């Protein structure tokens, strides 16, 4: 597919005060940083949002801006926006900055959708504008986690919750029990420990999960596609879900060859094109894939949910509902989730949906 040549780009850094402390596996934060990349070609715009966390992507707003200004931007100017091979050729020598690579890929997909007069999800081959989502309950006091889960299920109809575990076996068990009591038996739970435990702990950790009918364990310990993976898998009482170390198509293939039964893809890790390639490789081997969460704001959620629509029905719902936990939206109208599903907009491209005044106001 050929198209207009890229003739400009702009970066829009965002620092959003959270009004509370959010605890992740390796950090706590009271504000969230995002970057919006805007690519222009022949009067058409494509946009992508990146979640900028040092512990997620190894970037800060400053380093990411430098990467675009010094490396990615100059190479993209003049390239045919519709020629994926030409884009790949100019970016191939850049081996690092995976977040920037992913943002370019997503912004170009949106630009191509806009040039074709389609919404991104339909341009990608999406089967439905209605995409089921899960909700992520972040770490904290078990009672507070249960209240958060209850509010999410009652307010938005989520049928699946991802629970951030890794606070110690007793505290994890307490949190899961409190959440189960709050939301009932009909809500499906799965656990993400973000590699908090050791391989030797997996049997005990997953026994706690199995007793509570938790369907899978995401990254319960550090995972690698090697001989140790088979032993860890044998020790687990529930299905293992590989997230963090599945960063690209080569690593996904290695995990599948090592016996992985479930993987997650993320726009901020592998973009759209490579994520779809991972889906194809995993599906060929009989492995499950779904779209994972990178704490996206509204724009990033629409991109990730569009990818999920293109994947069709997945074994776990798309995780991109974190924007509900943010005090601000980067969109003119915040996405709505009812019955546990988000309905994607049917307008042309994503750029017209951005609240550019809010983006300017939230600039650091």
N, C-alpha and C positions, 0 to 999 in steps of 0.2 A: 504494500500500500504506500503510495507516494503522497506527499502533501506539501504545505507551505514550509519554507525554511524558518528555523528558529531565529528570531531577530531581537530577542531581548528576554531578560529575566529580572525578577525582583524578589527580595527576601523580606519577610515580615516577622520579626521576632516578637514573642509574646511571653510575658511573665504574669501568671494569674495567681493572685493570693487565694489560698484555699479556705481560710477562715477556721481551719482545724489542722491537726497534725495527722498525716497519713503515714502509716508504718509499713514499709516494704521489707523484704528479706535482708537487704544490706544497707538500708538507709531509711531515714524519716524525713518528711518534708512538710513545710508550711506554705509552699508555693509550687506551682507547676510551670515548667518552661516548654514552649512549643515554637516551632518555626513553620511558617507557610511559605512554600516555594510557588512562585507564579511564573510560568513559562508563556511566552508570546510568540506567535508565528502567523504572519499575514492577517493580523487583526483578530485572531482567535486566541483564547486564553485557556490554559490548563493549570490546575492547582493541586497541591498535595500538602498535607500536614505531617510534620515529624514530631514525635515525642522526644524531647531533648533532656535526657537524664544521663549523667556520667556513668551510673551503675547499670543502665540499660544498654546504652549504645557507645559509651566511651567518648561522648561529645558534650561540649557546653555550647551555649548560644554563640559564643565568640569563635570557638574552633570550627563549628559548623559553618558559620558565615564565611570564615577564611577559606574553608574548603570549596565553597561555591564560588567565591569571588576570585580566588587564585587558580583553581584547578578545573572545576566542573563547568562553570559558566563560559569561560573563554573557549573551551573545546566544543561546546554545544552550539555556539553562535554560527549560523550559516549551514547547519546540518538539516537535512530534510526531516521534518518532524514525523512524517509517516513512514520513514524507512528504518525499521527496527535494527536491521543489520548495520546501517551506517552509524546509528547511535552507538551500538555495541562496539563498533570498531574504534570510535574516538574515545570511548570510556574504558576499553579493555586494559590499557596500561595502568589504570588506577586501581591498585589491588586492595587498598584499604577504604575507609569511610563508607561502610556498608549502609549506614542510614542515608547518606547523601545519594548513593546509588539507588536505593529503594525509593526515595522521594522523587528523583528524576523519572524513574520508571512509572510511578503512579501519576505524576503530573503530565507526562506524555500520553498516558492512556486517557486521561481526562481531556487533554487537548484534542486527541484524535476523535474522542466521542463527540466533543463539541463541534469539530469540523464536519462530522458525519450527521449532525443534527439530532443526536441521541443522548439520553441519559447514560451515565457511565455503566450502570448495571446492565442495561440492555445491550450496549455496545460490546460488553464482555461476554455476551451470550447468556445473561441471567435468565433463569426460568420463571422467576416470580419476583414481584416488587415487595412481597411480604416475606421477611426473613426472621425466623425464630432466633432469639438471643438468650444467653444466660446472663446471670448477674454475679459479680465477684464480691465476696465478703472479705474485706481485708483484715489483717491481724489486729487483735486488740483484746480487751476483756471479753470473756465468753458471753456475758449478759449483753454487752453492747453489740457484739457480733450477731447475737440472736435477734435483737431489736432491729438491726439493719436488715437482716434477712427477712424478717416478718414484714417490714415496711415495703421491701422490694416486691415480695410476692403479692401482698395485699394491694399495693398501688399500681403494679404494672403487669401482674399475672405471670411472672416468671415460673416456668415449670422445672428449670434446672438452675442450681446454684453451684458456683465454684467457690470453695472455701479455702482461704489461705491458712495452711497449717504450718508446722515447723516451730511451734512454741514449746515443745516438750510433749511427750506422750500423754501425760496426765492432763495438761491444759488443752491439748488438741482434742482429747476425748470429751472433756467438759464442754468445749465449744461446739463440737459436733452434736452432742446430746442436747445442748440448749437450742441449737438451730433446729434440730429435728422436732423438738417439742413445740417450737414456735411456728413452724411452717407445715407440719403434718407429714404423713407418710407418702403422700402423692408426689412430693417434690423430689426430684433426683439430685443427689449430691455427688460431687467429686472433689478431690483434695489436691492442692498444689503446695508442696513443701519447699519449693525453690532451693532444693539441694541442701536442706538444713541438716539432714541426717547422714550417717555413714552407710556404706554398703552392708556392714554387719548389722545395722539397725533395721534393715528393710523388712525382715520377717516380722519383727515386733510391731513396726509402724503399720504395715499393711494388715496385720491381724486386727489392730484397733479399727481400721477402716472397714474391713470385711464384716466385723461384728455389727457395724452400724449401716451396713448395706450401701457403702460408698462405692461408686461404680469403677473408679480408677484412681491411680496415684500418679500425679504429674511430678516429674523430677523429684522423687523422694530423697535422692542422694545424687552426688555427681555421677553422670552417665557418659559413657563413651561407646562407640561402636566397635567393641573388642570382645575378647573371650570372657571377660568379667561380666559383660552385659547378660550373657546367657545364664550365669549363676545368679545374678540379681533378679532376673526374670523368674527363675525357678523358685527363688525364695519368696516371691511376692504372692500374697493371697488375692490380689486384685490385678486387673490389667494395668500395665505401665504405660504412661503417656509421656512421650519425649518432647520436650519443648526447648529449653535453653540451648542445648548443644546441637540442635537441628537448625543450622543457620543458613544452609544453602542446598542446592540440588545434590552436590557430591556427598555432603554429610548425611542427607536424607537417604540416599541410596545405600550408604554404608550401614546405617541403622536398620533399614529394612532387610538387608542381607544378613544382619546380625540377629534377626528375629523380632524386631520391633513390630508391634501390632497397632500402634497408634502414634501419630505425630500431629503437631500443630504447626501451622504456617502463620506468619505475621507480615503485613505489608511493610512495616518498619524494618524487618530483617531481610526479607527476600523479594520485596516489591510485589508486583502483580504477575508479571510474566513468569518469573522463576517460581513463584508460589504455585501457579497453575501447572508448571512442569513437575514440581514435587508431587502435586495431587495425582498427576498421571502416572508417575513412577510408583508411587505407593499403591494406587489402585490396581495397577498391573500385578503387584505382589500380594494383593488381598489385605493391605493395611488400611486402617482408618485415618482420615485427615479432617481437621476442622480449623477454623480461623481463630487464633488465639488473641489475647489482649495485650496491648502495649500502653495502657492508660491513655488512650486517645481522647481528644476533645471531639466536638461534634463533627467537624469536617473529616477528621481521620476515621471516625466511626462510619460515616457514609461511604468512604472509600473501602474500608474493610468489609462492610456489609455488602457492598456491591460485589466484591470478590467472592464472598460466601454465596451470594445469589448465583454467580457463575458456576460455582462448584455443585449446585443442586443440593439435594437433601444430604446432610452430614450426620454422622453418628452422635456428635455433640453439637449444640447450637453455637453459632458465632458468639464470641465473648465480648464484643465491642459495645458494651453498655456503660462503661466507666464515666462517660460524659454526664450521666445522671448524678454523679457524686461531685461534680464541679459547680461552683457558685455562679459561673458565667458561661455563656455560649458564644461561640465564634460565628454562629450562623444567624441569619435574620429571623429564622424560626427554628427553635430547637426541635430535633427529631422526637417524634412521639412513639412510645412503646405501649401497646395495648395487647392484652392476651399473650404477653411474652414475646411479641413480634414487632419489629420495626417495619414500617411501610416506606420504601424508598421513593424519593421524588421522581416525577416523570418529566421534569424539565431538561433542557439541553445543557449538559455539563454541570460542574459543581461551582464554578466561579461566581455565577449570579446569586448563589445561595449564601455566600459569605457576607457577614456584617462587617464591612470594611471600616466603619466608624469604630466599632468595638475593637477590631484588630489594632487600629491606630491608638486607641485609648489605653490598651493593655501593653503597648510597647514599653520595654524596660528603659 
